[in-house]
Amino acid sequence: MFNWGMNKKTLRELRRNQGFTARELAAIIKVDTTVILKVDDLKFKDIPEPLKSRLKPYL
Protein backbone atom coordinates (compact mmCIF):
# COMPACT_ATOMS: atom_id res chain seq x y z
CA MET A 1 0.00 0.00 0.00
CA PHE A 2 2.66 2.51 1.02
CA ASN A 3 5.65 2.52 -1.30
CA TRP A 4 7.96 5.08 0.26
CA GLY A 5 11.20 3.38 -0.81
CA MET A 6 9.92 2.77 -4.30
CA ASN A 7 10.51 6.35 -5.46
CA LYS A 8 14.22 6.22 -4.58
CA LYS A 9 15.02 3.10 -6.62
CA THR A 10 15.71 2.95 -10.34
CA LEU A 11 13.29 1.27 -12.69
CA ARG A 12 15.94 -1.37 -13.43
CA GLU A 13 16.16 -2.33 -9.73
CA LEU A 14 12.39 -2.48 -9.35
CA ARG A 15 11.77 -4.60 -12.43
CA ARG A 16 14.63 -7.00 -11.60
CA ASN A 17 13.25 -7.44 -8.07
CA GLN A 18 10.00 -8.60 -9.66
CA GLY A 19 11.86 -10.83 -12.14
CA PHE A 20 10.88 -8.95 -15.30
CA THR A 21 13.10 -8.31 -18.30
CA ALA A 22 12.64 -5.04 -20.18
CA ARG A 23 10.88 -6.90 -22.97
CA GLU A 24 8.45 -8.65 -20.60
CA LEU A 25 7.58 -5.45 -18.75
CA ALA A 26 7.03 -3.61 -22.03
CA ALA A 27 4.69 -6.36 -23.21
CA ILE A 28 2.71 -6.27 -19.96
CA ILE A 29 2.07 -2.52 -20.07
CA LYS A 30 1.79 -2.49 -23.88
CA VAL A 31 4.61 -0.08 -24.79
CA ASP A 32 7.68 -0.50 -26.98
CA THR A 33 10.76 -2.04 -25.36
CA THR A 34 12.82 1.04 -26.20
CA VAL A 35 10.58 3.16 -23.95
CA ILE A 36 11.44 0.95 -20.97
CA LEU A 37 15.14 0.96 -21.84
CA LYS A 38 15.21 4.77 -22.08
CA VAL A 39 13.88 5.24 -18.55
CA ASP A 40 15.61 2.18 -17.05
CA ASP A 41 18.32 4.24 -15.33
CA LEU A 42 15.94 6.89 -13.96
CA LYS A 43 14.68 6.85 -10.41
CA PHE A 44 11.01 5.94 -10.21
CA LYS A 45 10.05 9.44 -9.06
CA ASP A 46 11.65 10.96 -12.20
CA ILE A 47 9.70 8.85 -14.71
CA PRO A 48 7.01 10.85 -16.60
CA GLU A 49 3.53 10.48 -15.12
CA PRO A 50 1.58 8.58 -17.82
CA LEU A 51 4.24 5.86 -17.85
CA LYS A 52 4.67 5.85 -14.08
CA SER A 53 0.98 5.21 -13.45
CA ARG A 54 1.04 2.27 -15.87
CA LEU A 55 4.15 0.76 -14.26
CA LYS A 56 3.23 1.11 -10.59
CA PRO A 57 0.76 -1.82 -10.27
CA TYR A 58 3.31 -4.28 -11.66
CA LEU A 59 6.32 -3.13 -9.62
Contacts in CASP RR format, 6 or more apart in sequence:
PFRMAT RR
TARGET T0000
AUTHOR 0000-0000-0000
METHOD contacts of the structure
MODEL  1
MFNWGMNKKTLRELRRNQGFTARELAAIIKVDTTVILKVDDLKFKDIPEP
LKSRLKPYL
3 56 0 8 1.000
6 14 0 8 1.000
6 44 0 8 1.000
6 59 0 8 1.000
7 43 0 8 1.000
7 44 0 8 1.000
7 45 0 8 1.000
8 43 0 8 1.000
8 44 0 8 1.000
8 45 0 8 1.000
9 43 0 8 1.000
9 44 0 8 1.000
10 40 0 8 1.000
10 41 0 8 1.000
10 42 0 8 1.000
10 43 0 8 1.000
10 44 0 8 1.000
11 36 0 8 1.000
11 39 0 8 1.000
11 40 0 8 1.000
11 41 0 8 1.000
11 42 0 8 1.000
11 43 0 8 1.000
11 44 0 8 1.000
11 47 0 8 1.000
11 55 0 8 1.000
11 59 0 8 1.000
12 40 0 8 1.000
12 41 0 8 1.000
14 44 0 8 1.000
14 59 0 8 1.000
15 21 0 8 1.000
15 22 0 8 1.000
15 25 0 8 1.000
15 36 0 8 1.000
15 40 0 8 1.000
15 59 0 8 1.000
17 59 0 8 1.000
18 58 0 8 1.000
18 59 0 8 1.000
20 28 0 8 1.000
20 58 0 8 1.000
22 33 0 8 1.000
22 36 0 8 1.000
22 37 0 8 1.000
22 40 0 8 1.000
23 33 0 8 1.000
25 36 0 8 1.000
25 55 0 8 1.000
25 58 0 8 1.000
26 32 0 8 1.000
26 33 0 8 1.000
26 35 0 8 1.000
26 36 0 8 1.000
28 58 0 8 1.000
29 54 0 8 1.000
29 55 0 8 1.000
29 58 0 8 1.000
31 51 0 8 1.000
31 54 0 8 1.000
35 51 0 8 1.000
39 47 0 8 1.000
39 48 0 8 1.000
39 51 0 8 1.000
44 52 0 8 1.000
44 55 0 8 1.000
44 59 0 8 1.000
47 55 0 8 1.000
END
